[in-house]
Amino acid sequence: FLRIQKEPPTLQLKEPPPSVLEADLTEFDVASSHLPSEVLYMLKNVRVLGHFEKPLFLELCKHMVFQQCQQGEDVFRPGQPDTSIYVLQEGKLELLLTEQDGKETVMKEVFPGDSVHSLLSILDVIT
């Protein structure tokens, strides 16, 4: 009598190669670009934007608004429409969850170069 023992299958996390995650900036000649520095900053730091073709990216740029906030000021609050991509240039943002009792929990810290957005906010602009 022959018995084969098999281990139960295990899932292994596979990461895509870094080249898939990096923005393709070949269409944008950064050195001789006439784009404002803020636009180039966003292009370099929001990976998904670097995968768009140049005309689509330039169309998105028409919707860009630069917002300067003071310490303690809300950038957005729950219930507001999710139509923006926020890219932090300097300072630090805290994404807070406020409980019913008023207690605030830091869900995420955002540092320069990081962004706060959802796929829906990107799709909303391009559709």
MODELLER restraints for C-alpha pairs under 7 A, 6 or more apart:
rsr = mdl.restraints
at = mdl.atoms
rsr.add(forms.Gaussian(group=physical.xy_distance, feature=features.Distance(at['CA:22:A'], at['CA:47:A']), mean=6.27, stdev=0.5))
rsr.add(forms.Gaussian(group=physical.xy_distance, feature=features.Distance(at['CA:23:A'], at['CA:47:A']), mean=5.20, stdev=0.5))
rsr.add(forms.Gaussian(group=physical.xy_distance, feature=features.Distance(at['CA:23:A'], at['CA:48:A']), mean=6.80, stdev=0.5))
rsr.add(forms.Gaussian(group=physical.xy_distance, feature=features.Distance(at['CA:23:A'], at['CA:50:A']), mean=4.18, stdev=0.5))
rsr.add(forms.Gaussian(group=physical.xy_distance, feature=features.Distance(at['CA:23:A'], at['CA:51:A']), mean=5.56, stdev=0.5))
rsr.add(forms.Gaussian(group=physical.xy_distance, feature=features.Distance(at['CA:24:A'], at['CA:50:A']), mean=5.33, stdev=0.5))
rsr.add(forms.Gaussian(group=physical.xy_distance, feature=features.Distance(at['CA:24:A'], at['CA:51:A']), mean=5.83, stdev=0.5))
rsr.add(forms.Gaussian(group=physical.xy_distance, feature=features.Distance(at['CA:25:A'], at['CA:50:A']), mean=6.09, stdev=0.5))
rsr.add(forms.Gaussian(group=physical.xy_distance, feature=features.Distance(at['CA:27:A'], at['CA:54:A']), mean=6.62, stdev=0.5))
rsr.add(forms.Gaussian(group=physical.xy_distance, feature=features.Distance(at['CA:42:A'], at['CA:87:A']), mean=6.52, stdev=0.5))
rsr.add(forms.Gaussian(group=physical.xy_distance, feature=features.Distance(at['CA:43:A'], at['CA:49:A']), mean=5.93, stdev=0.5))
rsr.add(forms.Gaussian(group=physical.xy_distance, feature=features.Distance(at['CA:43:A'], at['CA:50:A']), mean=5.90, stdev=0.5))
rsr.add(forms.Gaussian(group=physical.xy_distance, feature=features.Distance(at['CA:45:A'], at['CA:113:A']), mean=5.40, stdev=0.5))
rsr.add(forms.Gaussian(group=physical.xy_distance, feature=features.Distance(at['CA:45:A'], at['CA:114:A']), mean=6.63, stdev=0.5))
rsr.add(forms.Gaussian(group=physical.xy_distance, feature=features.Distance(at['CA:46:A'], at['CA:115:A']), mean=6.63, stdev=0.5))
rsr.add(forms.Gaussian(group=physical.xy_distance, feature=features.Distance(at['CA:49:A'], at['CA:57:A']), mean=6.72, stdev=0.5))
rsr.add(forms.Gaussian(group=physical.xy_distance, feature=features.Distance(at['CA:82:A'], at['CA:121:A']), mean=5.62, stdev=0.5))
rsr.add(forms.Gaussian(group=physical.xy_distance, feature=features.Distance(at['CA:83:A'], at['CA:121:A']), mean=4.42, stdev=0.5))
rsr.add(forms.Gaussian(group=physical.xy_distance, feature=features.Distance(at['CA:83:A'], at['CA:124:A']), mean=6.48, stdev=0.5))
rsr.add(forms.Gaussian(group=physical.xy_distance, feature=features.Distance(at['CA:84:A'], at['CA:117:A']), mean=6.61, stdev=0.5))
rsr.add(forms.Gaussian(group=physical.xy_distance, feature=features.Distance(at['CA:84:A'], at['CA:121:A']), mean=5.56, stdev=0.5))
rsr.add(forms.Gaussian(group=physical.xy_distance, feature=features.Distance(at['CA:85:A'], at['CA:115:A']), mean=6.91, stdev=0.5))
rsr.add(forms.Gaussian(group=physical.xy_distance, feature=features.Distance(at['CA:85:A'], at['CA:116:A']), mean=6.00, stdev=0.5))
rsr.add(forms.Gaussian(group=physical.xy_distance, feature=features.Distance(at['CA:85:A'], at['CA:117:A']), mean=4.68, stdev=0.5))
rsr.add(forms.Gaussian(group=physical.xy_distance, feature=features.Distance(at['CA:85:A'], at['CA:121:A']), mean=6.75, stdev=0.5))
rsr.add(forms.Gaussian(group=physical.xy_distance, feature=features.Distance(at['CA:86:A'], at['CA:115:A']), mean=5.39, stdev=0.5))
rsr.add(forms.Gaussian(group=physical.xy_distance, feature=features.Distance(at['CA:86:A'], at['CA:116:A']), mean=5.11, stdev=0.5))
rsr.add(forms.Gaussian(group=physical.xy_distance, feature=features.Distance(at['CA:86:A'], at['CA:117:A']), mean=6.35, stdev=0.5))
rsr.add(forms.Gaussian(group=physical.xy_distance, feature=features.Distance(at['CA:87:A'], at['CA:113:A']), mean=6.50, stdev=0.5))
rsr.add(forms.Gaussian(group=physical.xy_distance, feature=features.Distance(at['CA:87:A'], at['CA:114:A']), mean=5.97, stdev=0.5))
rsr.add(forms.Gaussian(group=physical.xy_distance, feature=features.Distance(at['CA:87:A'], at['CA:115:A']), mean=4.31, stdev=0.5))
rsr.add(forms.Gaussian(group=physical.xy_distance, feature=features.Distance(at['CA:87:A'], at['CA:116:A']), mean=6.56, stdev=0.5))
rsr.add(forms.Gaussian(group=physical.xy_distance, feature=features.Distance(at['CA:88:A'], at['CA:111:A']), mean=6.51, stdev=0.5))
rsr.add(forms.Gaussian(group=physical.xy_distance, feature=features.Distance(at['CA:88:A'], at['CA:112:A']), mean=4.90, stdev=0.5))
rsr.add(forms.Gaussian(group=physical.xy_distance, feature=features.Distance(at['CA:88:A'], at['CA:113:A']), mean=5.74, stdev=0.5))
rsr.add(forms.Gaussian(group=physical.xy_distance, feature=features.Distance(at['CA:88:A'], at['CA:114:A']), mean=5.94, stdev=0.5))
rsr.add(forms.Gaussian(group=physical.xy_distance, feature=features.Distance(at['CA:88:A'], at['CA:115:A']), mean=6.20, stdev=0.5))
rsr.add(forms.Gaussian(group=physical.xy_distance, feature=features.Distance(at['CA:89:A'], at['CA:112:A']), mean=4.81, stdev=0.5))
rsr.add(forms.Gaussian(group=physical.xy_distance, feature=features.Distance(at['CA:89:A'], at['CA:113:A']), mean=6.06, stdev=0.5))
rsr.add(forms.Gaussian(group=physical.xy_distance, feature=features.Distance(at['CA:90:A'], at['CA:112:A']), mean=5.04, stdev=0.5))
rsr.add(forms.Gaussian(group=physical.xy_distance, feature=features.Distance(at['CA:91:A'], at['CA:111:A']), mean=6.68, stdev=0.5))
rsr.add(forms.Gaussian(group=physical.xy_distance, feature=features.Distance(at['CA:91:A'], at['CA:112:A']), mean=6.53, stdev=0.5))
rsr.add(forms.Gaussian(group=physical.xy_distance, feature=features.Distance(at['CA:92:A'], at['CA:109:A']), mean=6.96, stdev=0.5))
rsr.add(forms.Gaussian(group=physical.xy_distance, feature=features.Distance(at['CA:92:A'], at['CA:110:A']), mean=5.66, stdev=0.5))
rsr.add(forms.Gaussian(group=physical.xy_distance, feature=features.Distance(at['CA:92:A'], at['CA:111:A']), mean=5.00, stdev=0.5))
rsr.add(forms.Gaussian(group=physical.xy_distance, feature=features.Distance(at['CA:92:A'], at['CA:112:A']), mean=6.94, stdev=0.5))
rsr.add(forms.Gaussian(group=physical.xy_distance, feature=features.Distance(at['CA:93:A'], at['CA:109:A']), mean=5.79, stdev=0.5))
rsr.add(forms.Gaussian(group=physical.xy_distance, feature=features.Distance(at['CA:93:A'], at['CA:110:A']), mean=4.89, stdev=0.5))
rsr.add(forms.Gaussian(group=physical.xy_distance, feature=features.Distance(at['CA:93:A'], at['CA:111:A']), mean=6.68, stdev=0.5))
rsr.add(forms.Gaussian(group=physical.xy_distance, feature=features.Distance(at['CA:94:A'], at['CA:106:A']), mean=6.20, stdev=0.5))
rsr.add(forms.Gaussian(group=physical.xy_distance, feature=features.Distance(at['CA:94:A'], at['CA:108:A']), mean=5.89, stdev=0.5))
rsr.add(forms.Gaussian(group=physical.xy_distance, feature=features.Distance(at['CA:94:A'], at['CA:109:A']), mean=4.65, stdev=0.5))
rsr.add(forms.Gaussian(group=physical.xy_distance, feature=features.Distance(at['CA:94:A'], at['CA:110:A']), mean=6.17, stdev=0.5))
rsr.add(forms.Gaussian(group=physical.xy_distance, feature=features.Distance(at['CA:95:A'], at['CA:106:A']), mean=5.85, stdev=0.5))
rsr.add(forms.Gaussian(group=physical.xy_distance, feature=features.Distance(at['CA:95:A'], at['CA:107:A']), mean=5.46, stdev=0.5))
rsr.add(forms.Gaussian(group=physical.xy_distance, feature=features.Distance(at['CA:95:A'], at['CA:108:A']), mean=5.05, stdev=0.5))
rsr.add(forms.Gaussian(group=physical.xy_distance, feature=features.Distance(at['CA:95:A'], at['CA:109:A']), mean=6.24, stdev=0.5))
rsr.add(forms.Gaussian(group=physical.xy_distance, feature=features.Distance(at['CA:96:A'], at['CA:104:A']), mean=6.11, stdev=0.5))
rsr.add(forms.Gaussian(group=physical.xy_distance, feature=features.Distance(at['CA:96:A'], at['CA:105:A']), mean=5.50, stdev=0.5))
rsr.add(forms.Gaussian(group=physical.xy_distance, feature=features.Distance(at['CA:96:A'], at['CA:106:A']), mean=4.63, stdev=0.5))
rsr.add(forms.Gaussian(group=physical.xy_distance, feature=features.Distance(at['CA:96:A'], at['CA:107:A']), mean=5.57, stdev=0.5))
rsr.add(forms.Gaussian(group=physical.xy_distance, feature=features.Distance(at['CA:97:A'], at['CA:104:A']), mean=5.57, stdev=0.5))
rsr.add(forms.Gaussian(group=physical.xy_distance, feature=features.Distance(at['CA:97:A'], at['CA:105:A']), mean=5.18, stdev=0.5))
rsr.add(forms.Gaussian(group=physical.xy_distance, feature=features.Distance(at['CA:97:A'], at['CA:106:A']), mean=6.48, stdev=0.5))
rsr.add(forms.Gaussian(group=physical.xy_distance, feature=features.Distance(at['CA:97:A'], at['CA:107:A']), mean=6.55, stdev=0.5))
rsr.add(forms.Gaussian(group=physical.xy_distance, feature=features.Distance(at['CA:98:A'], at['CA:104:A']), mean=4.45, stdev=0.5))
rsr.add(forms.Gaussian(group=physical.xy_distance, feature=features.Distance(at['CA:98:A'], at['CA:105:A']), mean=6.46, stdev=0.5))
